[in-house]
Structures are given as structure tokens and as C-alpha cells.
Amino acid sequence: MSETPVDEMTFEQAMAELEQVVGQLERGDVALDASIKLYERGAELKKRCEKKLKEAEEKVAAITLDSQGNPTGTTPVDGQ
């Protein structure tokens, strides 16, 4: 596992580590205490990935298009 705090990870970093965690848990060759820590870390990583995906979706949703479908700028999300 990485020593990087989950809230400082990029989406790609969190996803790569989450894949490693899942792989270790699936193999089942980890002691119970280590499995619990892995599971907790995995839950944090999953949450981080979901947050980063939501942020990206909001940015895409905020893109405004002209009549020909070309991007012209962005609008604030939630009317802000």
C-alpha cells in the first residue's frame, strides 16, 4: 500500500492502488488483521475515485455549446 494520503491522490493513483487492494483480498493470502486494514483502505480509495469521477462529470455537464455543438465555455454547476 502507498503511504500517500488518499485525499491527496489523483483518480489514477487511487484506482491503481484500489486494484492492488482488491487483488490482495481476492487472493486470500493475507492475515485477518491485514485484510481488515486493506478493506478499510480500499473503502477510502473507492470513495476518492467516486468523488473524482463526480467532479469530472460536473465539469463536463457545465460545458456550454453553441448552435453548431461547439464548446463555448462553461456554466456554473448548480446555478452558482
Residue pairs with C-beta under 8 A, 6 or more apart in sequence:
1 17
1 20
1 21
1 38
1 41
2 9
2 13
2 17
4 13
6 14
6 41
6 44
6 45
6 47
6 48
7 48
9 17
9 45
9 48
10 52
11 48
11 49
11 52
11 53
11 56
14 45
14 48
14 49
14 52
15 45
15 49
17 41
17 45
18 42
18 45
18 46
18 49
21 38
21 39
21 41
21 42
21 45
22 42
24 30
24 38
25 35
25 38
25 39
25 42
30 38
58 77
59 74
59 77
61 77
62 74
62 75
62 76
62 77
63 71
63 73
63 74
64 71
64 72
64 73
64 74
64 75
65 71
65 72
66 72
